[in-house]
Amino acid sequence: MLDVFITVDTEVWPRYTDWREARLARDIERDIYGMTQQGEFGVGYQMDVLDAHGLRAVFFVEALFAMVVGFEALTRLVQLIQQRGHEVQLHLHTEWLKWIEPSPLPGRTGQHLRNFSLEEQTLLIAHGLANLQTCGAKNVCAFRAGNYGANLDTLCALARNGLRYDTSYNACYLNSACDMRDAGDLVQPKMIHDVGEFPISFFQDWPGHYRHAELCACSADEMQHALLQAWRSGWQSFVIVSHSFELIRRKKAAQCSGPDRIVTRRFEKLCSYLAANRDKFRTVGFSQINGNPISTGSFKPLCSAVHRTAWRVGEQLLRRIS
């Protein structure tokens, strides 16, 4: 049985000029709840589809924004996710530091968590964890850095805060935001500094090039084939990444132009596929596996086929012009 983690980075970014006065209200409606003129396509819609198929997801909720606009929105979000039977875990975007007053790290800013020392990372993670717990989050045991911007110090900082799992390792970002090259070539989970590192799953889509398992980055056929190949190869886990705003079309301006029908269909097909193949896959949260041993072994990266890549490229072009 392959453990499948459907993970949703749940976050907001200020685009409206009055975001401070409005406490991010319209930005939250767009980025987290996915409100469009055709309906909502954010976390509520995602949970509706998941629930209809009897699946479980992990929502990595960004927790520093509450230190800028207050805890009401974060509390509402945490409670909504948990009431629906899904899991809340910790997500941090250190870009919020420039607006937090008083700052937990006066004079320090940075786009990625890896830009900070071990002691600073430990403090920032502690603040984020405390924020989630203040808002009622239960069984927080896992973490993902914003932008995948972690390094090995991040794992030490997580261990100091009692968090057992991380899923910041993204092989497709190792030469940019993610500074975890020293962890080696991770395909499956590995214990590092007393933390279980669960890499985001990926596959080779053409020779020498990898594609990570993200809804907006992969076709439904690519995702299904990768899952089936991982199951046949005896993998322990398969980590899929998405975002709370991934099913809507966001303009450069503050407004969104409606649902992204291609990505929405991908999500619905993924859920249908997982539900139809319960003999092979089970969707899980990190609190469910807390304490379970991480298997060891040598695993090779997955490989897709040219025709699947070509179909996805065509879909992506259609998304841009539609």
C-alpha positions as CSV (number, residue, x, y, z in Angstrom):
1,M,0.0,0.0,0.0
2,L,1.4,3.4,-1.0
3,D,1.0,6.3,1.4
4,V,-0.1,9.3,-0.7
5,F,0.2,12.8,0.9
6,I,-2.0,15.3,-0.8
7,T,-0.5,18.5,0.5
8,V,-1.9,22.0,0.1
9,D,0.3,25.1,0.8
10,T,-2.4,27.4,2.2
11,E,-1.2,31.0,2.1
12,V,-2.0,34.6,1.3
13,W,-0.1,37.5,-0.2
14,P,-1.1,41.2,-0.1
15,R,-2.0,42.6,-3.4
16,Y,-4.7,45.2,-2.6
17,T,-3.4,48.6,-1.6
18,D,-5.6,48.7,1.5
19,W,-4.7,45.2,2.8
20,R,-3.5,46.5,6.2
21,E,-6.8,48.4,6.9
22,A,-8.8,45.4,5.6
23,R,-6.8,42.9,7.5
24,L,-6.1,41.1,4.2
25,A,-9.8,40.3,3.8
26,R,-10.1,40.4,0.0
27,D,-6.6,38.8,-0.4
28,I,-7.7,36.0,1.8
29,E,-10.9,35.6,-0.2
30,R,-8.8,35.3,-3.3
31,D,-5.8,33.2,-2.2
32,I,-7.3,30.9,0.4
33,Y,-11.0,30.6,-0.3
34,G,-10.7,31.1,-4.1
35,M,-13.7,33.3,-4.5
36,T,-14.7,34.0,-8.1
37,Q,-17.9,35.1,-9.8
38,Q,-18.4,31.4,-10.7
39,G,-18.2,30.3,-7.1
40,E,-15.4,29.3,-4.6
41,F,-12.5,27.2,-5.8
42,G,-10.1,27.4,-2.8
43,V,-9.8,25.3,0.3
44,G,-13.5,24.8,0.7
45,Y,-13.9,23.4,-2.8
46,Q,-10.8,21.3,-2.4
47,M,-12.2,19.7,0.8
48,D,-15.6,19.2,-0.9
49,V,-14.0,17.2,-3.7
50,L,-11.8,15.3,-1.3
51,D,-14.7,14.5,1.0
52,A,-16.8,13.3,-1.9
53,H,-14.1,10.7,-2.6
54,G,-13.4,9.8,1.0
55,L,-9.8,11.2,0.8
56,R,-7.6,13.0,3.3
57,A,-5.3,16.0,2.7
58,V,-2.7,17.9,4.7
59,F,-3.0,21.7,4.6
60,F,0.3,23.4,5.3
61,V,-1.0,26.7,6.7
62,E,1.2,29.8,6.6
63,A,1.3,31.1,10.2
64,L,3.3,34.4,10.3
65,F,0.8,36.6,8.5
66,A,-1.4,36.5,11.7
67,M,1.3,38.5,13.5
68,V,0.7,41.3,11.0
69,V,-3.1,41.4,10.7
70,G,-4.3,39.5,13.8
71,F,-5.4,36.0,14.5
72,E,-9.0,36.0,13.6
73,A,-8.5,34.8,10.0
74,L,-6.0,32.2,10.9
75,T,-8.3,30.8,13.7
76,R,-11.2,30.5,11.3
77,L,-9.0,28.7,8.7
78,V,-7.5,26.2,11.2
79,Q,-10.9,25.4,12.7
80,L,-12.5,24.9,9.2
81,I,-9.9,22.5,8.1
82,Q,-9.9,20.4,11.3
83,Q,-13.7,20.4,11.5
84,R,-13.7,18.8,8.0
85,G,-11.4,16.1,9.2
86,H,-8.3,17.2,7.4
87,E,-4.9,18.0,8.8
88,V,-3.2,21.3,9.7
89,Q,0.6,21.5,9.6
90,L,3.0,24.4,9.6
91,H,4.1,26.5,6.7
92,L,6.2,29.7,6.9
93,H,6.9,32.5,4.5
94,T,9.7,34.6,6.0
95,E,8.8,37.5,3.7
96,W,6.2,38.5,6.3
97,L,9.0,39.6,8.7
98,K,9.3,43.0,7.0
99,W,5.8,43.9,8.2
100,I,5.7,42.3,11.7
101,E,5.9,44.9,14.5
102,P,7.6,44.4,16.8
103,S,9.7,41.9,14.8
104,P,10.9,38.7,16.5
105,L,14.2,39.4,14.6
106,P,14.6,43.2,14.5
107,G,16.3,44.3,11.3
108,R,16.3,40.9,9.7
109,T,14.5,40.0,6.5
110,G,14.8,37.3,3.9
111,Q,12.9,35.6,1.2
112,H,13.8,32.1,2.3
113,L,14.1,30.4,5.7
114,R,17.6,29.2,4.6
115,N,18.7,32.9,4.7
116,F,18.6,32.7,8.5
117,S,20.9,31.1,11.1
118,L,20.0,28.0,13.0
119,E,19.1,30.0,16.0
120,E,17.0,32.4,14.0
121,Q,15.2,29.6,12.2
122,T,14.5,27.9,15.5
123,L,12.9,31.1,16.8
124,L,10.8,31.7,13.6
125,I,9.5,28.1,13.6
126,A,8.7,28.4,17.3
127,H,6.6,31.6,16.6
128,G,4.8,29.9,13.7
129,L,4.1,26.8,15.8
130,A,2.8,28.9,18.7
131,N,0.5,30.8,16.3
132,L,-1.1,27.7,15.0
133,Q,-1.5,26.3,18.5
134,T,-3.1,29.5,19.7
135,C,-5.6,29.2,16.9
136,G,-6.5,25.6,17.9
137,A,-4.3,23.5,15.7
138,K,-3.8,20.0,17.0
139,N,-1.1,17.4,16.4
140,V,1.2,19.7,14.5
141,C,4.2,17.5,13.7
142,A,5.2,18.5,10.1
143,F,6.6,21.5,8.3
144,R,7.2,22.9,4.8
145,A,9.3,26.0,4.2
146,G,7.8,28.7,2.0
147,N,9.3,28.6,-1.6
148,Y,10.9,25.2,-0.5
149,G,13.6,27.5,0.9
150,A,15.0,25.2,3.6
151,N,18.5,23.9,4.3
152,L,19.8,21.3,6.7
153,D,19.8,23.8,9.6
154,T,16.0,23.9,9.1
155,L,15.8,20.2,10.1
156,C,17.8,20.9,13.3
157,A,15.5,23.8,14.0
158,L,12.4,21.6,13.6
159,A,13.9,19.0,15.9
160,R,14.5,21.6,18.5
161,N,10.8,22.6,18.3
162,G,9.6,19.0,18.6
163,L,8.5,18.6,14.9
164,R,9.2,15.2,13.5
165,Y,8.6,15.6,9.8
166,D,9.6,18.0,7.0
167,T,8.6,18.0,3.3
168,S,10.6,21.0,2.0
169,Y,13.0,18.9,-0.2
170,N,12.1,19.6,-3.8
171,A,14.6,18.1,-6.3
172,C,13.4,20.5,-9.0
173,Y,14.4,23.5,-6.9
174,L,17.8,22.3,-5.6
175,N,19.7,24.8,-7.8
176,S,17.5,27.7,-6.7
177,A,15.4,28.2,-3.5
178,C,15.9,24.8,-1.9
179,D,19.4,24.5,-0.4
180,M,19.2,20.8,0.7
181,R,21.8,19.3,-1.8
182,D,23.8,18.0,1.1
183,A,21.0,15.6,2.0
184,G,21.8,13.7,-1.2
185,D,19.5,12.6,-4.0
186,L,16.3,11.9,-2.1
187,V,13.5,9.9,-3.8
188,Q,12.0,8.5,-0.6
189,P,11.8,9.5,3.0
190,K,15.1,9.6,5.0
191,M,15.9,10.4,8.6
192,I,18.2,13.5,8.8
193,H,19.0,15.2,12.1
194,D,16.3,13.3,13.9
195,V,13.7,14.5,11.4
196,G,12.0,12.4,8.7
197,E,12.5,14.3,5.4
198,F,9.7,13.4,3.0
199,P,10.7,14.7,-0.4
200,I,8.1,16.1,-2.8
201,S,7.7,13.4,-5.5
202,F,9.0,14.0,-9.0
203,F,9.6,12.2,-12.3
204,Q,11.8,12.5,-15.3
205,D,9.7,14.0,-18.1
206,W,12.5,14.1,-20.7
207,P,16.1,13.0,-20.5
208,G,18.0,14.9,-17.8
209,H,15.0,16.9,-16.7
210,Y,12.7,16.4,-13.7
211,R,9.1,17.5,-13.0
212,H,7.7,17.7,-9.5
213,A,4.3,16.3,-8.6
214,E,2.3,19.5,-8.5
215,L,-1.2,19.9,-9.9
216,C,-0.5,23.0,-12.0
217,A,2.7,21.4,-13.3
218,C,1.6,17.9,-14.3
219,S,-1.2,16.5,-16.5
220,A,-3.7,14.0,-15.0
221,D,-2.1,11.2,-17.0
222,E,1.4,12.1,-15.8
223,M,0.3,12.1,-12.2
224,Q,-1.6,8.8,-12.5
225,H,1.2,7.1,-14.3
226,A,3.7,8.3,-11.6
227,L,1.5,7.0,-8.8
228,L,1.1,3.6,-10.4
229,Q,4.9,3.4,-11.1
230,A,5.7,4.3,-7.5
231,W,3.3,1.6,-6.2
232,R,4.8,-1.0,-8.5
233,S,8.3,0.0,-7.3
234,G,7.4,-0.5,-3.7
235,W,7.7,3.1,-2.6
236,Q,6.7,4.0,0.9
237,S,5.3,7.5,0.2
238,F,4.3,9.8,-2.7
239,V,4.0,13.5,-1.9
240,I,1.8,15.7,-4.1
241,V,2.0,19.5,-3.7
242,S,-0.7,22.0,-4.4
243,H,-1.8,25.5,-3.2
244,S,-4.9,27.0,-1.9
245,F,-5.1,29.3,-5.0
246,E,-4.0,26.7,-7.5
247,L,-7.5,26.1,-9.0
248,I,-8.1,29.8,-9.8
249,R,-6.7,32.0,-12.5
250,R,-4.9,34.9,-10.8
251,K,-4.1,38.0,-12.8
252,K,-1.2,40.2,-12.0
253,A,-3.7,42.6,-10.5
254,A,-5.4,41.8,-7.2
255,Q,-8.5,40.2,-8.8
256,C,-8.8,36.7,-10.1
257,S,-10.5,36.0,-13.4
258,G,-12.2,32.8,-12.4
259,P,-11.5,29.1,-12.0
260,D,-8.7,27.4,-13.9
261,R,-10.8,24.6,-15.6
262,I,-7.8,22.6,-16.7
263,V,-6.2,22.4,-13.2
264,T,-9.6,21.9,-11.6
265,R,-10.2,18.9,-13.9
266,R,-6.8,17.6,-13.0
267,F,-7.6,17.7,-9.3
268,E,-11.0,16.0,-9.8
269,K,-9.4,13.3,-11.9
270,L,-6.6,12.7,-9.3
271,C,-9.2,12.3,-6.5
272,S,-11.3,9.9,-8.7
273,Y,-8.2,7.8,-9.5
274,L,-7.1,7.5,-5.9
275,A,-10.6,6.6,-4.8
276,A,-10.9,4.0,-7.5
277,N,-7.6,2.4,-6.5
278,R,-7.9,2.0,-2.7
279,D,-6.2,-1.4,-3.0
280,K,-3.0,0.4,-4.0
281,F,-3.2,3.9,-2.5
282,R,-4.2,5.4,0.8
283,T,-4.2,9.2,1.5
284,V,-2.7,10.0,4.9
285,G,-1.6,12.8,7.1
286,F,1.6,13.1,9.0
287,S,-0.1,12.8,12.4
288,Q,-1.4,9.3,11.2
289,I,2.2,8.1,10.6
290,N,3.7,9.8,13.7
291,G,6.1,7.3,15.2
292,N,6.0,4.8,12.3
293,P,9.5,3.7,11.1
294,I,10.8,5.1,7.9
295,S,11.8,2.3,5.6
296,T,15.3,2.3,4.1
297,G,16.2,1.1,0.6
298,S,17.5,2.3,-2.8
299,F,14.9,3.7,-5.1
300,K,15.3,5.2,-8.6
301,P,13.5,8.3,-9.9
302,L,10.3,7.7,-11.8
303,C,10.2,8.2,-15.6
304,S,7.3,9.4,-17.7
305,A,6.9,9.1,-21.5
306,V,7.3,11.6,-24.3
307,H,3.6,11.4,-25.3
308,R,2.5,12.3,-21.8
309,T,4.9,15.2,-21.7
310,A,3.7,16.4,-25.1
311,W,0.1,16.3,-23.9
312,R,0.9,18.4,-20.8
313,V,2.8,20.9,-22.9
314,G,-0.3,21.3,-25.0
315,E,-2.5,21.7,-22.0
316,Q,-0.2,24.4,-20.5
317,L,-0.3,26.3,-23.8
318,L,-4.1,26.1,-23.8
319,R,-4.1,27.4,-20.2
320,R,-2.1,30.5,-21.2
321,I,-4.2,31.5,-24.2
322,S,-7.7,30.6,-22.8
